[in-house]
Amino acid sequence: MSAHTPGPWRRDIGAGLRGDVRAENGRMVAVCWGINTGDPYRPAYKAECDANAHLIAAAPELLRELKKVHSWLGKLTDWHGAEDPDLDGIRAAIAKAEGGDA
């Protein structure tokens, strides 16, 4: 089990130029910046910060659902004798999210 801050996380819409991500209790989980060069007040920079924050805010749910998919594919293989799906990529993504090697 991952030791990360429990979800849900949300994008803090009052964060200004950067995209703050907060836990359900309001504590900050992450601050997201963009790499778009130039004026940080440009719409492209703000959009990049927002996109990064939305992706990070979805991380706990994405990890939970990816674990379900991994489990389901393993059971499907067992139940139907289907060809063993290549689950290495899924296992690597889960390990990376949980701080393991990937």
N, C-alpha and C positions, 0 to 999 in steps of 0.2 A: 504494500500500500504506500502510496506517495504521501510525503509529509507536508505537502503544500498547504497553503491557506485554503480552507474549505470554500467551495463555491456556494451559491452563485456569485460571480463577479459581475461588475457592470462598468460601463464607460461613464465617467463623470462628465455630464454635459456642461458643467460650469467650469471646466478646467482651463478655459482660455485656449492658447495656441497649442499647448501640449495635450496629450491625451492621457489623463489620469484614469487608472483602473482601480476600483475600490471593491472591497469585500462587502458582504451583506451588512456587517456591523459598521461600515463607513470608513474603516481603516484603509489606507492606501496600500495597494498590492504592487502597482507598477506605474511608472511615468513613461509615456511613449513619446518619442520624438521622431521626426522624419529625417531623411537624408537628402531630400530635395534641396539642391543648392540654390542660393539666392535669398531673396527677401522672405523671412519667415511669415510675413503677413500675406503672402500670395495665397490665393485659394488652393493651388496645387499642394503647397506645404501643409496647410490646415487639413486638406482631404487625406493626405498621407498619414498625418498624426492620428486622425480619426480612424482610418482603416486599421492601423497598427493596434490602436486601443480596442477596437471591436474584436479583432482576432484574438488578442490576449485575453479579453474578458470572456470569450467563449471557451478558453482552454479547459477549464474543469469539466464542462459538459462534453467537449470533444473527446477528452481522455476517457471519461466514463463510457461514452457510446462506442468508442473504438475498442475498449475492453469487451463490451457486449458482442460486437461483431466478431472479434477474435474467438471468443468462447463459442458463439453460434456456429462459426465456420468449422471449428474443431468437432462440435457435436454432429453437424451435418455430415461430415466426413465419416464419423463413426457409425451413424445411423444408416446411411445409405450406401456405404462402401464406395463412396465417390472418390475420385482421384484426390490425393492429398493436395489441398491448395497450398500455394507458396505463401506462408504466413511470416516469412522472415522480415519483410518490410514492416508489417504490423507490429511484430514483436520488437523490432528495433525502434520504432516510433514510440511505443509505450515505454521502453527502457530509457530512451532519451528524455521523455517527459518526466520520468520518475528519478532522473539523476544518474542513470546508469550509462554504460558505454553505448555509444551510437554514433 
